[in-house]
Amino acid sequence: MIARQVTEAAPTLASVGSAAPRKLAKLIERCLAKNPNDRPASAQLLSEQLLIAGEQRRELPVPLRAFVKRNGRM
């Protein structure tokens, strides 16, 4: 187990069935990178990237978009 911790990358959030937003999942993966150069350089940078990752497009789910498009209104 210890050898795997040191040598293998952590599984991606998507591979374990997480529904985390894609940008946030990628940022978490970067934080878990084995190579320190692949991780955010500072807490300030991580904070900024978390804010960006937390911004989600305000978009209707596909079934609702289809309903609105078909019926012309909500």
Backbone bond lengths (Angstrom), bond angles and torsions (degrees), N, CA, C in turn:
res aa  C-N    CA-C-N  psi(-1)  N-CA   C-N-CA  omega(-1)  CA-C   N-CA-C  phi
1 M - - - 1.450 - - 1.541 110.03 -
2 I 1.317 116.61 -43.36 1.474 119.73 -179.86 1.524 110.36 -64.85
3 A 1.312 117.43 -40.96 1.469 120.59 178.85 1.528 110.44 -61.22
4 R 1.318 117.24 -40.90 1.468 120.47 178.09 1.519 110.71 -64.26
5 Q 1.324 117.57 -39.20 1.462 122.01 179.77 1.526 110.47 -59.06
6 V 1.312 115.92 -39.25 1.460 120.94 -176.16 1.529 112.30 -81.70
7 T 1.313 117.39 -32.19 1.466 119.76 -170.97 1.529 115.18 -105.31
8 E 1.305 118.58 -27.06 1.470 120.46 -174.89 1.523 111.55 -104.96
9 A 1.311 113.93 144.42 1.468 119.29 176.32 1.526 109.64 -71.19
10 A 1.316 115.38 150.59 1.461 120.51 176.26 1.526 109.12 -66.24
11 P 1.323 118.09 147.72 1.466 118.83 177.54 1.536 109.92 -64.44
12 T 1.304 115.97 149.72 1.463 119.70 178.62 1.530 109.26 -71.33
13 L 1.312 115.90 155.88 1.463 119.69 177.75 1.522 110.70 -62.43
14 A 1.322 116.46 -37.83 1.462 120.00 179.33 1.524 111.38 -62.26
15 S 1.338 116.86 -35.05 1.465 119.46 -177.38 1.527 113.02 -73.11
16 V 1.326 116.91 -17.75 1.465 119.63 178.01 1.524 111.60 -103.24
17 G 1.338 115.94 10.48 1.456 120.42 173.39 1.520 115.04 85.07
18 S 1.308 117.98 17.66 1.461 120.42 179.38 1.525 110.75 -74.28
19 A 1.310 115.35 143.65 1.460 120.69 177.68 1.528 110.98 -100.34
20 A 1.316 116.88 24.87 1.470 121.14 179.63 1.526 109.44 -64.57
21 P 1.334 116.91 146.25 1.466 119.01 175.86 1.533 110.12 -56.90
22 R 1.327 115.53 146.30 1.468 121.40 -173.86 1.527 112.56 -57.44
23 K 1.345 117.43 -44.44 1.471 120.17 -179.35 1.528 111.32 -63.21
24 L 1.306 116.75 -40.66 1.466 120.49 179.28 1.528 110.30 -67.85
25 A 1.311 117.89 -41.51 1.464 121.52 178.74 1.524 110.57 -61.17
26 K 1.334 117.29 -42.88 1.467 121.01 178.78 1.530 110.73 -63.60
27 L 1.310 117.53 -40.23 1.462 120.91 179.15 1.529 110.63 -65.26
28 I 1.303 117.24 -41.48 1.474 120.87 177.08 1.524 109.99 -62.23
29 E 1.318 116.75 -41.69 1.465 120.32 177.61 1.525 110.90 -61.53
30 R 1.333 117.29 -39.42 1.464 120.23 177.10 1.526 110.84 -64.44
31 C 1.319 117.70 -38.38 1.469 120.92 179.18 1.529 111.37 -64.75
32 L 1.319 117.10 -28.15 1.462 121.84 -178.62 1.525 113.26 -92.91
33 A 1.320 117.24 4.00 1.463 120.90 -177.52 1.528 111.39 -59.91
34 K 1.308 116.32 141.89 1.467 121.34 178.74 1.527 111.21 -67.80
35 N 1.318 116.72 -41.86 1.458 121.40 -179.18 1.525 109.59 -80.77
36 P 1.333 118.38 119.82 1.466 120.62 -179.33 1.530 113.86 -56.90
37 N 1.335 117.16 -28.69 1.469 120.09 178.99 1.524 112.59 -68.71
38 D 1.336 117.00 -18.15 1.462 121.44 179.38 1.530 111.98 -88.08
39 R 1.322 117.77 -10.45 1.464 122.27 -179.84 1.528 109.77 -90.16
40 P 1.339 117.41 161.23 1.478 119.33 174.26 1.532 109.43 -57.03
41 A 1.328 116.26 139.48 1.465 121.86 -172.28 1.528 113.97 -72.11
42 S 1.337 116.99 -24.47 1.462 119.39 -177.53 1.524 110.17 -153.12
43 A 1.316 114.87 166.08 1.462 119.53 176.74 1.525 110.42 -64.86
44 Q 1.325 116.75 -35.13 1.466 120.65 178.53 1.533 110.37 -62.66
45 L 1.318 116.34 -45.45 1.463 120.72 178.68 1.529 110.72 -64.18
46 L 1.319 116.55 -41.78 1.465 120.62 177.53 1.525 110.20 -60.79
47 S 1.322 116.64 -43.26 1.464 121.05 179.16 1.530 110.99 -59.79
48 E 1.326 116.37 -45.08 1.466 120.46 179.25 1.527 111.01 -62.96
49 Q 1.332 115.67 -41.72 1.460 119.44 -179.32 1.526 111.33 -69.46
50 L 1.335 117.46 -32.54 1.469 120.40 175.83 1.526 110.74 -65.36
51 L 1.328 116.60 -40.04 1.467 119.51 177.75 1.521 110.49 -61.78
52 I 1.326 116.21 -43.29 1.465 120.12 179.41 1.527 110.28 -65.46
53 A 1.332 116.29 -43.91 1.461 120.34 -179.13 1.525 111.39 -65.33
54 G 1.323 117.16 -29.33 1.458 121.43 -178.68 1.508 113.80 -77.73
55 E 1.321 115.86 -17.58 1.460 119.60 178.18 1.520 107.80 -75.92
56 Q 1.297 115.54 117.06 1.461 119.86 179.96 1.510 109.26 -111.87
57 R 1.312 114.52 145.48 1.457 118.02 174.95 1.511 108.30 -65.25
58 R 1.293 115.78 137.43 1.459 120.53 176.83 1.522 107.63 -86.91
59 E 1.289 115.00 88.89 1.452 120.74 -174.40 1.526 108.91 -128.56
60 L 1.306 115.38 139.87 1.455 119.67 177.11 1.524 110.04 -70.14
61 P 1.322 117.69 145.67 1.465 119.74 173.11 1.532 109.94 -60.86
62 V 1.315 116.09 153.67 1.469 122.18 -174.64 1.529 112.83 -51.73
63 P 1.337 120.49 -47.22 1.478 118.22 -178.96 1.534 112.40 -60.86
64 L 1.336 117.15 -37.57 1.469 119.45 178.74 1.519 111.55 -69.71
65 R 1.346 116.50 -38.88 1.471 119.05 177.36 1.518 110.25 -60.78
66 A 1.331 116.86 -42.10 1.468 120.66 179.63 1.520 110.32 -64.01
67 F 1.317 117.38 -41.76 1.456 121.46 178.96 1.526 110.84 -61.77
68 V 1.335 116.04 -48.18 1.469 120.63 -179.02 1.522 110.21 -63.30
69 K 1.339 116.57 -42.59 1.450 119.80 -179.34 1.524 111.29 -64.36
70 R 1.313 116.69 -40.21 1.465 121.96 -178.52 1.531 111.22 -70.81
71 N 1.320 116.74 -40.66 1.466 120.63 -175.14 1.527 114.04 -98.29
72 G 1.302 116.75 -8.81 1.462 120.38 175.23 1.518 114.69 79.13
73 R 1.289 118.87 -5.03 1.463 120.88 178.12 1.528 109.37 -162.31
74 M 1.305 115.31 170.15 1.458 121.20 -178.79 1.504 109.80 -87.81
